C-alpha cells in the first residue's frame, strides 16, 4: 500500500472522490470530503497534546456514533493512541480501563463533537513511524479479566493489505457494519471500507429487522457481522420475505457459523461469498474459510494472506501434519502485547511468532481445524476435552441451533462435561440422543453427561455468547434440565 500513516489511505480516498458518501448513519450521510475535514480538525487538536515525542493517548467512550470514526482517524493521523472504551461498561470497568490507559484526554458523547466541528485548520497528515502504537483495545483473553492489547500502525497497514487481497473491497462497495464499533470486528470493518473508498453504513445499535431492510433495499454489497447478529438478520429477513440481491460477500468472525446458518444465508444470497475468518485481537487474521474454496465444514480454512502457521507441542517443537498442537502464527499483523503488567496467560510471543493458546491441527490438504483453547480445556475423568470440538459436533445435530460446553464440578469425574443447547425451531432431543450423536463422531468420553436447554441467549457487548453467564445459570438452576 506504501502508506506512511494509517490514516493516509482514507485521506487518499477522500482526495480522489470528496463528494462520494463515506458514512451513512441513520438518516445522516457524510461525504468523504466532509469526513476528511473532521479528521483534520481532530488531528490538529490531538497533535498539540504531544509532549516530548510521547504519543498522546485519547480514550473514546462513544459507542456507535458518526464522530467516533472521525476521531479515530484524527487521533491516528496525529500519531496518537486511541483507547476504545465500551459505554455499556459499569463505572468500575470504565475506571479500571482508564487507570490502565492513563489517557491525556477522555472524550464522551458530551465532549466529542467539539473536536470535529468548525473550520478545518491548516494541518496536514504527517508521516509516522510504522512502529508507533495507535490502538489500545480491551479483550477478556483466557482468564476473563480484561487485558489491554496494543497495536502499532505498521501492523494495521499490513492487515489492510492482506484483507484487500482476500476480501477485495473497493470504492463501488457499500458495507453494512451493524455491530458495535468499539469492538475489533466492527471497527476494522469500517476502517477497512473507508480506507478503500467504500460507503459504510452503521446502525446506532444492532437492529436485525433494520439491517435486513438495508441489505434488501440499500444496495449493500458487503456485510461484516458476528454469527449471533447474522441469525437475527436472517430471522427478520425470512419473516418478512426479504432477499439480498446486491450482496457480494459476507465477512463473519467471532465464532464458526453453524451449518444451518450457512445454508439459510446461502438461500437468501446464493451469489455472495461467505468469508469466515479465524483470528484474535492480538494476532489479527489467522485463517480464512471461503465458501468458494471447498474447505471442509469443520475447518477454519487455510492461512490468511501473509500468514504462516506452525503447530507445536508443549515444548515448542513443531508437530507432524495431522497431529494436534498449539497454533503459532507469524505475520506482519501481530500486536505488540499488553499494556501494563501481564498475568502470563493469553498472548505469548517467541522469535517473531505469536499464540493465544488455541489448540488445533492441520490436515493433509492444509486446512486448519481448531479443537479449543488451553484455558477452556475441561479435564473429565483424567482426560482432556476441548469444548469447541464438542460444540461443533452438537451444532451439526438437526435439533440444535447453538451449543455451549463446559465442565461442572462432579465428585466422580472431577468435572462433568456439560452442554447448554438452544433448539432449532420446534426440534428437541434427549441427553441420550445427543450422547449417541457425539459418540458416533468423537471419542466416547467427549459426549456430554449433563444437558441443559436455554430459551434466551445472553450476549457480550461484541455479540458473542456470554459463556460465563450461561455456565452460571446452569449452576444456579436458571436453565431447563434436559438430563
Secondary structure, DSSP 4 states (H G I P E B T S, - for coil): ---SSTTHHHHHHHHH-TTSEEEEETTEEEEHHHHHHHHHHHHHHHHTT-BTTBPPEEEEE--S-HHHHHHHHHHHHTT-EEEE--TTS-HHHHHHHHHHH--SEEEETTTSGGGT-SSPPS--PPP--TT-EEEEEEE-TTTSS-EEEEEEHHHHHHHHHHHHHHH---TT-EEEE-S-TTSHHHHHHHHHHHHTT-EEEE-SS--HHHHHHHHHHS---EEEE-HHHHHHHHHHHHHHT---TT--EEEE-SSPPPHHHHHHHHHH-TTSEEEEEEEETTTEEEEEEETTTT--TTS--EEPTT-EEEEE-TTSPBPPTTS-EEEEEESTT----BSS---S-S-EEETTEEE--EEEEE-TTS-EEEEEEGGG-EEETTEEE-HHHHHHHHHTSTTEEEEEEEEEEETTTEEEEEEEEEE-TT----HHHHHHHHHHHS-GGGS-SEEEE-SS--B-TTSSB-HHHHHHHHHHT-SEE--
